[in-house]
Every structure is written in C-alpha cells, then in structure tokens.
Amino acid sequence: MSSHVLSTRGCSSSSLLSSRRRTSYPLFLGSSGVFRKKSLQEVRASPADANKNDNAAATSGADATTQEEMPVEVMDMFREAQQNILELNRSRLVALEELQLARARIEDLEERCLEAERKAAEASAMLVQGSAGTASSSSSSQQTSGVTLRYITGWEEAYVHYADAEGQWTTPPGEQMTKVDSKEDGKGNVFEVSLPASANFVVNNGGGDWDQPGSGHGANYEVKEPGVYTLSKGELKKDR
C-alpha cells in the first residue's frame, strides 16, 4: 500500500511538473486583428488594468478611424470652396459684360444726342440767316422799289396828291395817308404813305388846306430816288 501510494505521489509530482511546463498563455485578438499570446504581465494584470488597456486600444482605433476620415471631409470642403469661387467668378464676368454693354449703349446715346444738337444748331442758324436775309431783302426791296413818306402835322387826316415819273397825277385830294403815331406833346400826328421811286407831290387835309413848298401856285415837293423821307413844317429830308 505504501509503495503504491508513493508511486502515485511520484507520478503525481511528475505529472504536475509536466503540466506546469506545458502551460501556455491564453490567446486574444489584438488591435491589429492578429491573435497573439498574452504576456505574463497581462495575465497577472488586474481587471481594472485590463479595462484600461481595452479603453486605450479603443481610443487608438477611433483616432485611426478619424485620421482616415478627416482627409475626405477636407477634400469635400475644398471642392465646395472651389465650386463657390468658380460660381462667383462666373457671376463677376457676367456683371462685367453687362457693364461694358451698358457703357457702350450710353456712349452711343451720347453720340446721338450730340449729333442731334449739332443738326438742331445748324437748322436754327440757317433759319436765322434765312429770316435775316428775308428781312434784308424786304427792306432793300422797299428801299429800291419806292419811297416811304412820313408826314408830321397837327391835322387829324392827311392826303398826298402826287404825280409819278410819267406825270400822271392822282385824283384830288389824293391817296389817304395812314396814321401811325402821335407826338408826345399832343400837338402833332405821324402819317405814312408809299410813293413811286420818283414823284412830285403835295399834302392836304382832305379839305381846303394844302401843304406845299413856297407860296407860289404849282410848287411841289419832289423825291427822285427810293428811300424813307420825313416831311415836317415844310422841310423834306431823307432819313435813309
């Protein structure tokens, strides 16, 4: 019995020793995805240390994931910024083109206004020249075609009895003169009448009063060339 026991104990001791020698550390899945054996320190570590290591591994994994995702987000932001810049540049180019068209339109309108003003000024100048020429021609025609006689008298009516260059006299009392003005002192009136370029004439009031040069019968006033004449108090003078 005793030998049997001793034998048993011997076997047990060798078996125990052999068992200790064959003891291997447990395997676990590392952060890199490969199974490896835990070290003695890891096996003897407390649960708190194990949790701390697991948390560190999880954090490092999250950091790696973030580092991998960040470039994609940055690229998206960069692409969006580039797109915005392109859109703004297109809008700026469109605005510049519209501004250039507007400036060209303004310049065209200004040129048209200047041209219209120039033509209006030319037409106005031609109109003034035409009016001046007409007035000058009319005045010259009056001066060259006949005589304008102005007569200043205290009579209320005046007639001119005249003979033309051929010696033909008007029927007495003659042609009635037109009253055109009154003297400021109220003592005389101004009459006008047109006569031939060359004429002999006398003036009367339509009754029995006559105005003629001198006192002799048959004395007449005489004009020999066109122009404007004034007769006052027996004196005949040419104004122009």
C-alpha positions as YAML, in Angstrom:
chain: A
units: angstrom
residues:
- id: 1
  name: MET
  ca: [0.00, 0.00, 0.00]
- id: 2
  name: SER
  ca: [2.67, 2.38, 0.93]
- id: 3
  name: SER
  ca: [4.66, 1.74, -2.19]
- id: 4
  name: HIS
  ca: [1.62, 2.20, -4.24]
- id: 5
  name: VAL
  ca: [0.96, 5.44, -2.59]
- id: 6
  name: LEU
  ca: [4.48, 6.60, -3.10]
- id: 7
  name: SER
  ca: [4.27, 5.61, -6.69]
- id: 8
  name: THR
  ca: [1.17, 7.52, -7.06]
- id: 9
  name: ARG
  ca: [2.66, 10.56, -5.46]
- id: 10
  name: GLY
  ca: [5.68, 10.25, -7.74]
- id: 11
  name: CYS
  ca: [3.53, 10.14, -10.74]
- id: 12
  name: SER
  ca: [1.51, 12.97, -9.50]
- id: 13
  name: SER
  ca: [4.58, 15.10, -8.97]
- id: 14
  name: SER
  ca: [5.97, 14.42, -12.40]
- id: 15
  name: SER
  ca: [2.62, 14.91, -13.97]
- id: 16
  name: LEU
  ca: [2.24, 18.18, -12.15]
- id: 17
  name: LEU
  ca: [5.67, 19.30, -13.27]
- id: 18
  name: SER
  ca: [4.96, 18.29, -16.79]
- id: 19
  name: SER
  ca: [1.68, 20.10, -16.66]
- id: 20
  name: ARG
  ca: [3.40, 23.25, -15.48]
- id: 21
  name: ARG
  ca: [5.92, 23.06, -18.26]
- id: 22
  name: ARG
  ca: [3.23, 22.65, -20.90]
- id: 23
  name: THR
  ca: [1.13, 25.54, -19.56]
- id: 24
  name: SER
  ca: [0.64, 28.17, -22.32]
- id: 25
  name: TYR
  ca: [-0.68, 31.68, -22.04]
- id: 26
  name: PRO
  ca: [-4.15, 32.34, -23.42]
- id: 27
  name: LEU
  ca: [-4.56, 33.88, -26.89]
- id: 28
  name: PHE
  ca: [-6.50, 37.10, -27.59]
- id: 29
  name: LEU
  ca: [-7.36, 39.20, -30.66]
- id: 30
  name: GLY
  ca: [-5.15, 42.28, -30.79]
- id: 31
  name: SER
  ca: [-6.00, 45.71, -32.24]
- id: 32
  name: SER
  ca: [-4.21, 44.74, -35.45]
- id: 33
  name: GLY
  ca: [-6.59, 41.84, -35.98]
- id: 34
  name: VAL
  ca: [-3.98, 39.08, -35.27]
- id: 35
  name: PHE
  ca: [-4.27, 36.57, -32.44]
- id: 36
  name: ARG
  ca: [-1.34, 36.66, -30.05]
- id: 37
  name: LYS
  ca: [-0.46, 35.28, -26.63]
- id: 38
  name: LYS
  ca: [-0.86, 37.39, -23.58]
- id: 39
  name: SER
  ca: [2.27, 38.11, -21.67]
- id: 40
  name: LEU
  ca: [2.69, 37.10, -18.05]
- id: 41
  name: GLN
  ca: [2.23, 40.70, -17.04]
- id: 42
  name: GLU
  ca: [-1.01, 40.88, -18.98]
- id: 43
  name: VAL
  ca: [-2.22, 37.63, -17.46]
- id: 44
  name: ARG
  ca: [-1.48, 38.83, -13.93]
- id: 45
  name: ALA
  ca: [-2.96, 42.27, -14.59]
- id: 46
  name: SER
  ca: [-5.99, 43.26, -12.63]
- id: 47
  name: PRO
  ca: [-9.43, 43.68, -14.28]
- id: 48
  name: ALA
  ca: [-9.04, 47.46, -13.94]
- id: 49
  name: ASP
  ca: [-5.78, 47.33, -15.86]
- id: 50
  name: ALA
  ca: [-7.42, 45.19, -18.48]
- id: 51
  name: ASN
  ca: [-10.25, 47.66, -18.88]
- id: 52
  name: LYS
  ca: [-7.75, 50.48, -19.13]
- id: 53
  name: ASN
  ca: [-5.87, 48.67, -21.85]
- id: 54
  name: ASP
  ca: [-9.09, 47.92, -23.70]
- id: 55
  name: ASN
  ca: [-10.12, 51.59, -23.48]
- id: 56
  name: ALA
  ca: [-6.71, 52.69, -24.78]
- id: 57
  name: ALA
  ca: [-6.99, 50.26, -27.66]
- id: 58
  name: ALA
  ca: [-10.47, 51.51, -28.48]
- id: 59
  name: THR
  ca: [-9.29, 55.13, -28.34]
- id: 60
  name: SER
  ca: [-6.35, 54.44, -30.60]
- id: 61
  name: GLY
  ca: [-8.69, 52.68, -33.02]
- id: 62
  name: ALA
  ca: [-11.05, 55.66, -33.03]
- id: 63
  name: ASP
  ca: [-8.13, 58.01, -33.60]
- id: 64
  name: ALA
  ca: [-7.00, 55.92, -36.53]
- id: 65
  name: THR
  ca: [-10.52, 55.98, -37.96]
- id: 66
  name: THR
  ca: [-10.73, 59.76, -37.53]
- id: 67
  name: GLN
  ca: [-7.36, 60.21, -39.20]
- id: 68
  name: GLU
  ca: [-8.58, 58.16, -42.12]
- id: 69
  name: GLU
  ca: [-11.91, 60.09, -42.43]
- id: 70
  name: MET
  ca: [-10.56, 63.63, -41.98]
- id: 71
  name: PRO
  ca: [-8.90, 63.91, -45.43]
- id: 72
  name: VAL
  ca: [-12.19, 63.02, -47.12]
- id: 73
  name: GLU
  ca: [-14.04, 65.78, -45.25]
- id: 74
  name: VAL
  ca: [-11.27, 68.26, -46.00]
- id: 75
  name: MET
  ca: [-11.39, 67.35, -49.66]
- id: 76
  name: ASP
  ca: [-15.16, 67.88, -49.71]
- id: 77
  name: MET
  ca: [-14.75, 71.27, -48.10]
- id: 78
  name: PHE
  ca: [-12.02, 72.15, -50.59]
- id: 79
  name: ARG
  ca: [-14.16, 71.10, -53.55]
- id: 80
  name: GLU
  ca: [-17.10, 73.13, -52.23]
- id: 81
  name: ALA
  ca: [-14.88, 76.19, -51.77]
- id: 82
  name: GLN
  ca: [-13.52, 75.80, -55.31]
- id: 83
  name: GLN
  ca: [-17.07, 75.50, -56.68]
- id: 84
  name: ASN
  ca: [-18.12, 78.66, -54.86]
- id: 85
  name: ILE
  ca: [-15.10, 80.52, -56.24]
- id: 86
  name: LEU
  ca: [-15.92, 79.39, -59.78]
- id: 87
  name: GLU
  ca: [-19.55, 80.49, -59.41]
- id: 88
  name: LEU
  ca: [-18.51, 83.88, -58.08]
- id: 89
  name: ASN
  ca: [-16.04, 84.34, -60.94]
- id: 90
  name: ARG
  ca: [-18.75, 83.48, -63.47]
- id: 91
  name: SER
  ca: [-21.13, 85.98, -61.87]
- id: 92
  name: ARG
  ca: [-18.40, 88.63, -61.88]
- id: 93
  name: LEU
  ca: [-17.68, 88.05, -65.58]
- id: 94
  name: VAL
  ca: [-21.38, 88.29, -66.43]
- id: 95
  name: ALA
  ca: [-21.66, 91.53, -64.47]
- id: 96
  name: LEU
  ca: [-18.59, 92.97, -66.24]
- id: 97
  name: GLU
  ca: [-20.03, 92.06, -69.64]
- id: 98
  name: GLU
  ca: [-23.34, 93.72, -68.76]
- id: 99
  name: LEU
  ca: [-21.48, 96.80, -67.54]
- id: 100
  name: GLN
  ca: [-19.49, 97.02, -70.78]
- id: 101
  name: LEU
  ca: [-22.69, 96.71, -72.82]
- id: 102
  name: ALA
  ca: [-24.32, 99.44, -70.72]
- id: 103
  name: ARG
  ca: [-21.31, 101.74, -71.21]
- id: 104
  name: ALA
  ca: [-21.35, 101.14, -74.94]
- id: 105
  name: ARG
  ca: [-25.07, 101.92, -75.01]
- id: 106
  name: ILE
  ca: [-24.51, 105.14, -73.05]
- id: 107
  name: GLU
  ca: [-21.71, 106.23, -75.40]
- id: 108
  name: ASP
  ca: [-23.94, 105.55, -78.41]
- id: 109
  name: LEU
  ca: [-26.78, 107.60, -76.93]
- id: 110
  name: GLU
  ca: [-24.41, 110.46, -76.09]
- id: 111
  name: GLU
  ca: [-23.11, 110.50, -79.66]
- id: 112
  name: ARG
  ca: [-26.67, 110.56, -80.98]
- id: 113
  name: CYS
  ca: [-27.58, 113.44, -78.66]
- id: 114
  name: LEU
  ca: [-24.53, 115.41, -79.76]
- id: 115
  name: GLU
  ca: [-25.38, 114.78, -83.41]
- id: 116
  name: ALA
  ca: [-28.99, 115.86, -82.86]
- id: 117
  name: GLU
  ca: [-27.86, 119.02, -81.05]
- id: 118
  name: ARG
  ca: [-25.45, 119.83, -83.87]
- id: 119
  name: LYS
  ca: [-28.14, 119.41, -86.51]
- id: 120
  name: ALA
  ca: [-30.59, 121.49, -84.46]
- id: 121
  name: ALA
  ca: [-27.98, 124.26, -84.13]
- id: 122
  name: GLU
  ca: [-27.30, 124.19, -87.87]
- id: 123
  name: ALA
  ca: [-31.02, 124.32, -88.65]
- id: 124
  name: SER
  ca: [-31.51, 127.20, -86.20]
- id: 125
  name: ALA
  ca: [-28.61, 129.12, -87.75]
- id: 126
  name: MET
  ca: [-30.00, 128.56, -91.23]
- id: 127
  name: LEU
  ca: [-33.42, 129.72, -90.07]
- id: 128
  name: VAL
  ca: [-31.95, 132.88, -88.54]
- id: 129
  name: GLN
  ca: [-29.94, 133.56, -91.67]
- id: 130
  name: GLY
  ca: [-33.00, 132.97, -93.81]
- id: 131
  name: SER
  ca: [-35.08, 135.34, -91.70]
- id: 132
  name: ALA
  ca: [-32.36, 137.97, -91.74]
- id: 133
  name: GLY
  ca: [-31.99, 137.55, -95.50]
- id: 134
  name: THR
  ca: [-35.75, 137.85, -96.00]
- id: 135
  name: ALA
  ca: [-35.95, 140.94, -93.82]
- id: 136
  name: SER
  ca: [-32.94, 142.46, -95.58]
- id: 137
  name: SER
  ca: [-34.41, 141.66, -98.98]
- id: 138
  name: SER
  ca: [-37.75, 143.10, -97.93]
- id: 139
  name: SER
  ca: [-36.10, 146.25, -96.64]
- id: 140
  name: SER
  ca: [-33.93, 146.54, -99.72]
- id: 141
  name: SER
  ca: [-36.96, 145.91, -101.89]
- id: 142
  name: GLN
  ca: [-38.84, 148.67, -100.15]
- id: 143
  name: GLN
  ca: [-35.89, 150.99, -100.49]
- id: 144
  name: THR
  ca: [-35.22, 150.13, -104.08]
- id: 145
  name: SER
  ca: [-38.82, 149.81, -105.23]
- id: 146
  name: GLY
  ca: [-40.23, 153.07, -103.91]
- id: 147
  name: VAL
  ca: [-40.47, 155.83, -101.36]
- id: 148
  name: THR
  ca: [-41.85, 155.79, -97.82]
- id: 149
  name: LEU
  ca: [-43.08, 159.23, -96.85]
- id: 150
  name: ARG
  ca: [-43.57, 160.15, -93.18]
- id: 151
  name: TYR
  ca: [-45.59, 163.30, -92.57]
- id: 152
  name: ILE
  ca: [-45.77, 165.12, -89.20]
- id: 153
  name: THR
  ca: [-48.69, 167.54, -88.82]
- id: 154
  name: GLY
  ca: [-51.39, 168.75, -86.49]
- id: 155
  name: TRP
  ca: [-54.10, 167.60, -88.87]
- id: 156
  name: GLU
  ca: [-56.27, 164.65, -87.95]
- id: 157
  name: GLU
  ca: [-56.28, 163.42, -91.52]
- id: 158
  name: ALA
  ca: [-53.73, 163.72, -94.31]
- id: 159
  name: TYR
  ca: [-53.74, 163.02, -98.05]
- id: 160
  name: VAL
  ca: [-50.94, 163.04, -100.56]
- id: 161
  name: HIS
  ca: [-51.64, 164.21, -104.11]
- id: 162
  name: TYR
  ca: [-48.76, 163.14, -106.36]
- id: 163
  name: ALA
  ca: [-47.66, 162.56, -109.94]
- id: 164
  name: ASP
  ca: [-45.49, 159.60, -110.99]
- id: 165
  name: ALA
  ca: [-42.49, 159.72, -113.31]
- id: 166
  name: GLU
  ca: [-44.80, 159.78, -116.37]
- id: 167
  name: GLY
  ca: [-46.56, 162.86, -114.98]
- id: 168
  name: GLN
  ca: [-49.85, 161.19, -114.13]
- id: 169
  name: TRP
  ca: [-51.50, 162.81, -111.11]
- id: 170
  name: THR
  ca: [-53.85, 161.19, -108.66]
- id: 171
  name: THR
  ca: [-57.41, 162.35, -108.31]
- id: 172
  name: PRO
  ca: [-57.67, 165.08, -105.59]
- id: 173
  name: PRO
  ca: [-57.42, 165.00, -102.66]
- id: 174
  name: GLY
  ca: [-55.13, 162.08, -103.49]
- id: 175
  name: GLU
  ca: [-54.20, 158.94, -101.55]
- id: 176
  name: GLN
  ca: [-55.05, 158.94, -97.85]
- id: 177
  name: MET
  ca: [-52.09, 158.56, -95.53]
- id: 178
  name: THR
  ca: [-52.05, 156.10, -92.58]
- id: 179
  name: LYS
  ca: [-51.77, 157.44, -89.05]
- id: 180
  name: VAL
  ca: [-49.02, 155.51, -87.29]
- id: 181
  name: ASP
  ca: [-48.17, 157.58, -84.23]
- id: 182
  name: SER
  ca: [-48.89, 160.69, -82.18]
- id: 183
  name: LYS
  ca: [-46.38, 163.17, -80.87]
- id: 184
  name: GLU
  ca: [-45.81, 163.18, -77.14]
- id: 185
  name: ASP
  ca: [-46.79, 166.83, -76.76]
- id: 186
  name: GLY
  ca: [-50.15, 166.05, -78.34]
- id: 187
  name: LYS
  ca: [-49.65, 168.73, -80.97]
- id: 188
  name: GLY
  ca: [-48.99, 166.52, -83.94]
- id: 189
  name: ASN
  ca: [-49.67, 163.18, -85.59]
- id: 190
  name: VAL
  ca: [-47.44, 161.00, -87.73]
- id: 191
  name: PHE
  ca: [-48.74, 159.68, -91.05]
- id: 192
  name: GLU
  ca: [-47.15, 157.35, -93.61]
- id: 193
  name: VAL
  ca: [-47.70, 156.52, -97.25]
- id: 194
  name: SER
  ca: [-45.84, 154.76, -100.07]
- id: 195
  name: LEU
  ca: [-44.94, 156.64, -103.24]
- id: 196
  name: PRO
  ca: [-43.21, 155.71, -106.51]
- id: 197
  name: ALA
  ca: [-39.42, 155.87, -106.60]
- id: 198
  name: SER
  ca: [-39.64, 159.23, -108.31]
- id: 199
  name: ALA
  ca: [-42.57, 161.57, -107.71]
- id: 200
  name: ASN
  ca: [-43.84, 165.15, -107.28]
- id: 201
  name: PHE
  ca: [-46.40, 165.62, -104.51]
- id: 202
  name: VAL
  ca: [-48.27, 167.96, -102.20]
- id: 203
  name: VAL
  ca: [-50.12, 167.17, -98.97]
- id: 204
  name: ASN
  ca: [-53.60, 168.27, -97.84]
- id: 205
  name: ASN
  ca: [-56.10, 167.52, -95.08]
- id: 206
  name: GLY
  ca: [-58.83, 166.40, -97.43]
- id: 207
  name: GLY
  ca: [-60.42, 169.81, -97.31]
- id: 208
  name: GLY
  ca: [-59.12, 173.14, -98.38]
- id: 209
  name: ASP
  ca: [-55.79, 173.16, -96.55]
- id: 210
  name: TRP
  ca: [-52.68, 172.33, -98.52]
- id: 211
  name: ASP
  ca: [-49.03, 171.85, -97.59]
- id: 212
  name: GLN
  ca: [-46.67, 172.72, -100.40]
- id: 213
  name: PRO
  ca: [-43.25, 174.35, -100.60]
- id: 214
  name: GLY
  ca: [-43.21, 178.13, -101.04]
- id: 215
  name: SER
  ca: [-46.27, 180.18, -101.75]
- id: 216
  name: GLY
  ca: [-46.39, 180.03, -105.50]
- id: 217
  name: HIS
  ca: [-49.04, 178.08, -107.35]
- id: 218
  name: GLY
  ca: [-47.71, 174.82, -108.77]
- id: 219
  name: ALA
  ca: [-44.86, 174.40, -106.31]
- id: 220
  name: ASN
  ca: [-44.44, 170.73, -105.32]
- id: 221
  name: TYR
  ca: [-42.27, 168.56, -103.14]
- id: 222
  name: GLU
  ca: [-40.07, 166.20, -105.13]
- id: 223
  name: VAL
  ca: [-38.30, 162.88, -104.48]
- id: 224
  name: LYS
  ca: [-36.01, 161.42, -107.11]
- id: 225
  name: GLU
  ca: [-34.77, 158.18, -105.55]
- id: 226
  name: PRO
  ca: [-36.08, 155.41, -103.30]
- id: 227
  name: GLY
  ca: [-35.78, 155.74, -99.53]
- id: 228
  name: VAL
  ca: [-37.53, 156.89, -96.35]
- id: 229
  name: TYR
  ca: [-38.36, 160.58, -96.17]
- id: 230
  name: THR
  ca: [-39.84, 162.79, -93.45]
- id: 231
  name: LEU
  ca: [-41.85, 165.96, -94.16]
- id: 232
  name: SER
  ca: [-42.37, 168.34, -91.27]
- id: 233
  name: LYS
  ca: [-43.06, 172.08, -91.21]
- id: 234
  name: GLY
  ca: [-42.34, 172.50, -94.88]
- id: 235
  name: GLU
  ca: [-38.96, 170.70, -94.74]
- id: 236
  name: LEU
  ca: [-38.41, 167.42, -96.57]
- id: 237
  name: LYS
  ca: [-35.39, 165.33, -95.62]
- id: 238
  name: LYS
  ca: [-34.23, 161.82, -96.39]
- id: 239
  name: ASP
  ca: [-33.82, 159.57, -93.33]
- id: 240
  name: ARG
  ca: [-32.20, 156.61, -95.10]
...
